[in-house]
Amino acid sequence: MSQPAKPLTSAAALERLLAIMAQLRDPASGCEWDLAQSFATIAPYTIEEAYEVADAIERGDIPALKDELGDLLLQVVFHAQMAEELGLFDFTDVAAAISDKMEARHPHIFGDAPDLGQSREIRWEALKTEERATKGTSGAMDGVAHALPALLRAEKLQKRAARIGFDWPDREGPADKVREEMAELAAANGPDHQAEEAGDLLFAAVNLVRAYGIAPEDALRAANRKFERRFRAMEALAQASGTRFAELTLDQQEALWIDVKASEPGKSP
C-alpha cells in the first residue's frame, strides 16, 4: 500500500508555484495567454485579487480567504517571473527587499535601537520619511500611489499634509469647507466646472470625516453595505406583495424604504 504524500513545506510549495509560472511563461511550451501578458496588463488583475482578499475577510469566509491569498500570491509570482525574464530582478530579490525593509522599519525589534515609546504611526512615518529621502524624494506627497482608490488616496494625501501642520485645528473648518464646496457645485456652470467642483466637494467630505477620526473608506463601505441590504429588503417586500419594485411609483418606493428602516431597530437612517 502506498504511503500518503507528505505535505509540502512552505519553501517547497513556493518552489512549486515558481516552477509552474516559469513553465507557463516558457517561450516554447508555455501558455499563449500567459506569454502575451506584461506588467501593465497584469496590474488590473493584481488590484482585483487584493480586493477579493479584502472581500473574503469582510465576509468572514476563511476557505475563500485561503484561495484568494493564493490568487494574490500568484500575481506577485507572475510579476517577478516577467521581471526575471527581462533581467530586472526575480522573486528572491522581491522577498529579500521586503525582508530588509521590515527589519529596517522595526529597529527596536530586529536591531539595537531603543523603544522610545512612540506610537507605531510616528515611528513608521519617521522611517518612511528617511526611506524617501534616501530615494531622493523628500516632498510630503511623494510615494502616495496614484493607483489607490480615490477615496483612500485623498485620505492619505490629507494625512501627509496634516503631519507637517497643514490641517484644520477642529471640525468646524472642514465642515464649513463642505458647505462652501456644496454652494460652489450648485453655482458651477457646464459639465467640466461641475465635475471639478464635485471633486472638491468629495475631497472636503473626506477631510470632514477624517476630523472625526473615522476612516472614510471604511465608512463608505459600511454605508454601501447598509444601502444594499435595505434595497434588497425593499425588493423582497415588493415581490411579497406581488409587485415588481421597478413598477412602483417613487412615493411607493419611498414608503417601502421607510418600512425597511423601521424594521431595523437601532440602525441609523
Residue, then its C-alpha position, 0 to 999 in steps of 0.5 A: m500500500s502506498q504511503p500518503a504524500k507528505p505535505l509540502t513545506s512552505a519553501a517547497a510549495l513556493e518552489r512549486l508555484l515558481a516552477i509552474m509560472a516559469q513553465l507557463r511563461d516558457p517561450a516554447s511550451g508555455c501558455e499563449w495567454d500567459l506569454a502575451q501578458s506584461f506588467a501593465t496588463i497584469a496590474p488590473y488583475t493584481i488590484e482585483e485579487a487584493y480586493e477579493v482578499a479584502d472581500a473574503i475577510e469582510r465576509g468572514d469566509i476563511p476557505a475563500l480567504k485561503d484561495e484568494l491569498g493564493d490568487l494574490l500570491l500568484q500575481v506577485v509570482f507572475h510579476a517577478q517571473m516577467a521581471e526575471e525574464l527581462g533581467l530586472f530582478d526575480f522573486t528572491d530579490v522581491a522577498a529579500a527587499i521586503s525582508d530588509k525593509m521590515e527589519a529596517r522599519h522595526p529597529h527596536i525589534f530586529g536591531d539595537a535601537p531603543d523603544l522610545g515609546q512612540s506610537r507605531e504611526i510616528r515611528w513608521e512615518a519617521l522611517k518612511t520619511e528617511e526611506r524617501a529621502t534616501k530615494g531622493t524624494s523628500g516632498a510630503m506627497d511623494g510615494v502616495a500611489h496614484a493607483l489607490p482608490a480615490l477615496l483612500r488616496a485623498e485620505k492619505l494625501q490629507k494625512r501627509a499634509a496634516r503631519i507637517g501642520f497643514d490641517w484644520p485645528d477642529r471640525e468646524g473648518p472642514a465642515d464649513k469647507v463642505r458647505e462652501e464646496m456644496a454652494e460652489l457645485a450648485a453655482a458651477n456652470g457646464p459639465d467640466h466646472q461641475a465635475e471639478e467642483a464635485g471633486d472638491l466637494l468629495f475631497a472636503a467630505v473626506n477631510l470632514v470625516r477624517a476630523y472625526g477620526i473615522a476612516p472614510e473608506d471604511a465608512l463608505r463601505a459600511a454605508n454601501r453595505k447598509f444601502e444594499r441590504r435595505f434595497r434588497a429588503m425593499e425588493a423582497l417586500a415588493q415581490a411579497s406583495g406581488t409587485r415588481f419594485a421597478e413598477l412602483t411609483l417613487d412615493q411607493q418606493e419611498a414608503l417601502w424604504i421607510d418600512v425597511k428602516a423601521s424594521e431595523p431597530g437601532k440602525s441609523p437612517 
